[in-house]
Structure formats: structure tokens, C-alpha cells
Amino acid sequence: MIRIEHLKKQYPNVTPLEDVNVEIHDGDVITIIGPSGTGKSTLLRCINQLEKPTAGRIWLDDIEITAPKCDMNIVRKKMGMVFQSFNLFGHRNVIENIMMAPMDLLGKSKQEAYYTGMRLLRLVGLAEKALNYPDELSGGQKQRIAIARTLAMDPDVILLDEPTSALDPTMVGEVQMVIRDLAKTGKTMMIVTHEMNFARAISNRVFYMDEGGIYEDGTPEQIFDHPQKENTRRFVRKLKVLELKIKSRDYDFPGMAGQIEAWCSRNQVAPKMTYRIQLVFEEVMQMLVRQPDFSQIQAVCEYSEDAESADWTISYGGKRADATSSDDELALSVLKGMTSSVHYSWNSGAELPNCLQLAVKN
């Protein structure tokens, strides 16, 4: 079991891990997902002590591996790591790459290390490459060799840092197949990946990382089908989000229209959809800024890459007032033509209690 308490990792200009607290149980297969820069790889490197945590404590079983006097050679016999860049020794052939650590760290004889190495090469489907050198292999083959090398130490825990990210798409499947088979062996595994289907299929737990820690921890079904938190929902559904705030009737409409257009362009939104997104925003703003008790407005647009659909959620203050009950028939007619659904709700406990949800026509 791995136990992490108040783990923090800070660099001069960024703090990817602010406060991580979690327990990883024996046999867990955990995939770690999240946007770039949220500390996914840093978490693995802190667990393996390739990065020294700024603060916090980590235990592997009953060993506190962050203790100053901890013997990391003992820890690394129990914990193996597979890197995205393979890290094979170019001057050694494949079987020598696999034999080195068991001989040097575990004291195995050359013959025993050779037999183990060949067994693992057969496991990953590359026994015929035993005498080849790394530069004679494809990227997918190198990564399978790297996995075999890690397994040669018979670790209790295997950490895999984006094991397919450096591969040509045609080679991803062969490495994923080996990792899937490995996940069935009962070893504890933590895998950083951007492959969502792979994460769903292989793991019993998923960590979504954001805001300096493990933002949400759950089963694949919870994280991918029923996420509890907003950032998780946006990430797994590949939603691009634009947030605008209006604090005055005299807000800079041309400037905001420009922001919307630039955001749509960055996210490769089709021109017709861009036009509809802008027009829905314009018509709703026209109705809201005319209200006698005008208050702050927050407008959030979510665009789904997969569905090529967009939704506006527009929250505003003041008394209970459905903006779509306006007597501006022209604005309402345009709004009806640009949306497939419009829903108004009231939440008396919210800072901005009025809420309009508008699905832009696709």
C-alpha cells in the first residue's frame, strides 16, 4: 500500500502539487488523467523519489520513503518505473538491458537473469529481438522492452509515465495490449495517460488531477459517465470553456464579441456555429442590460469538440426575472431561431440567482 499525506512539490515559478492526500491499495490499477501541467508526472516522480517533495510524507507499506535516512535502493527493488522516453542503454543489446538491474541490484546470477529476461521477452512478444540493439527497434518495441526490463525486478508497484505518448499512433495498440495483460497480474499500477478509452478499460480507479492535487478520485464509471465536479466533467467531455463577466450596462460589447470570435477560432469552431454563438450572446445581453434592476452577469459558453455543439449558461443578479419573457419580439425571434432549447431557473441561495441555459443550434 502507498500512503501520501500533504504532498507538495514547488518549483521556482510553479507549484504543480499543492496538497495531495491519498491511499493506494495493493492491486489497484490507477490511471491518472488531467490537463497538461497539473502534476500527473510529478506525482509519479515524487512517489519514486526521482523528485524530492517540497513538503509532505509518502509511505510504501511500512517504509516512509520521504524520511532522510530511507534507503532508496531497497525501495526501488519494490517499485519500478516505465518512462515515456524508454531510457534503454544504446550500447547494450535487448537481453543485456533486461539483465543488468537484476544482476546489479538483486544479486542474480547471469544465467538466472538471462532465463528471466527471455521469459519476459516472450511475455511481451519480442523474444526474437533479444540480441538486437535499441536503435534497431521501433518505438513500440522499445517501450515493450522497457516494460520487460521493469518486470525483471519483480516490483510490487509499477509506475508508468505516459507510456504511449512518444509513439507513432500505429504502435500505441501493441504497448497498450502488454499493459492490459500486466494489469491482470495483481500488481499495483499507476499509469499517467491521455488515452481516455484506455484509462476506462484498464483501471479500477481514476485520478483526475487539477488545482494542485487529486481533484476527483473514483471508478472509471463515475469519472467518465457521472463526474461529480465541474472541471472533471469539462475535461472528460472535451469541453472548451469561455467565461465572460459583465459588470456595467456600458460594457465593451465589440471587445467581448472579439473575444468570442478569437476563442472560437482557437478551438476550430465552424463559422456557422461561431456566428450562432455570437448572436445568442448578443440577443440575451440586449434583453438583460435593459432590465431596470440590472446587476452583474456571468456568461459561460461550453463547446464540445466531439458533438460540435455549444451551450451558453448565463447567470445574472437582481429580482427573479426570466429574460426570455421580454417584450422584445425581434430579439426573442432571433433567439428562437439560433437555439434548440432555452431553460430558465432560479436559485435563491446563489450570488447570481437567475440562470438561463441555452443550447445553440447545431
ZIJOQUI-V586806 format. One record per run of one state. SS is the DSSP state (H for helix, E for strand, - for the rest). FROM is the first residue (numbers start at 1). TO is the last residue. If there is no record, write none. Layout:
ss;from;to
SS;FROM;TO
SS;FROM;TO
This chain:
ss;from;to
-;1;1
E;2;9
-;10;16
E;17;24
-;25;28
E;29;33
-;34;39
H;40;47
-;48;54
E;55;60
-;61;62
E;63;64
-;65;71
H;72;78
E;79;82
-;83;92
E;93;93
H;94;105
-;106;109
H;110;123
-;124;126
H;127;129
-;130;132
E;133;133
H;134;136
-;137;138
H;139;151
-;152;156
E;157;161
-;162;168
H;169;183
-;184;187
E;188;192
-;193;195
H;196;202
-;203;204
E;205;210
-;211;212
E;213;218
-;219;219
H;220;225
-;226;229
H;230;236
-;237;238
E;239;246
-;247;252
H;253;266
-;267;270
H;271;289
-;290;296
E;297;304
-;305;308
E;309;316
-;317;322
H;323;325
-;326;328
H;329;338
E;339;346
-;347;353
E;354;360
-;361;362
